[in-house]
């Protein structure tokens, strides 16, 4: 079940990113990032009320460590986004994207150390193959310029973003699995609601203090922001459920299929043409994803 759920999560993430990008003429980068949490959190709370109050499903019993783990995971995700945006500002989109995708390897290492959930040998091979394909896609079919910039501040911020995203994924799985007395969906919904609420409050306070005008704009533009929140909730729910069901490294590696989806959309819907190198790199991503998903 985790495979179709992860594929759904990747699809919702692409749609959310697209709608979020459309807010950039109106909102700053920081404010556009806040929209993801600010409008998804109330919807998550509403979904929890419907599930646990109206429908009458049992609220999972949360041990003390749950709150610490999910708070740390939520903060890590916010910091990861900041690091990624900073990487884009320091150099360019390709460098930041490639080095942030070291998340594929980093999450596997973190999950092995903290959760005792290592990939199988072919899974590690698949993760490396997938990351190589991502790097080739962003590097225009060659790794040379990317490797030359390995010590670049933008690359370092990208690696930091990848590590933080990986830590957030592991935290979501650890927190959800600490709720042992409920089915997977209830655990993932409860975990997601708590995390989104923490993120909305923390990021909202930060923007409200640093740029009150931008914060007010995110509220005034609610008609344009609400779809972003809805897509964010759908995507985050799917990610949380997938991470509850399966090893974080396998989920996040399979999630790289979003690049292939975006690649296909650009070709079919936008009429963009790609080189043989692009197609070969896409094949590497697909091969790596398949290895991790099927035998990882």
Secondary structure, 3 states (H helix, E strand, C coil): CHHHHHHHHHHHHHHHHHHHHCCCCCCCHHHHHHHHHHHHHHHHHHHHHHHHHHCCCCCCCCCHHHHHHHHHHHHHHHHHHHHHHHHHHHCCHHHHHHHHCCHHHHHHHHHHHHHCCCCCHHHHHHHHHHHHHHHHHHCCCCCHHHHHCCCCHHHHHHHHHHHHHHHHHHHHHHHHHCCCCCCHHHHHHHHHHHHHHHHHHHHHHHHHHHCHHHHHHHHHCHHHHHHHHHHHHHHHHHHHHHHHHCCHHHHHHHCCHHHHHHHHHHHHCCCCCCCHHHHHHHHHHHHHHHHHHHHC
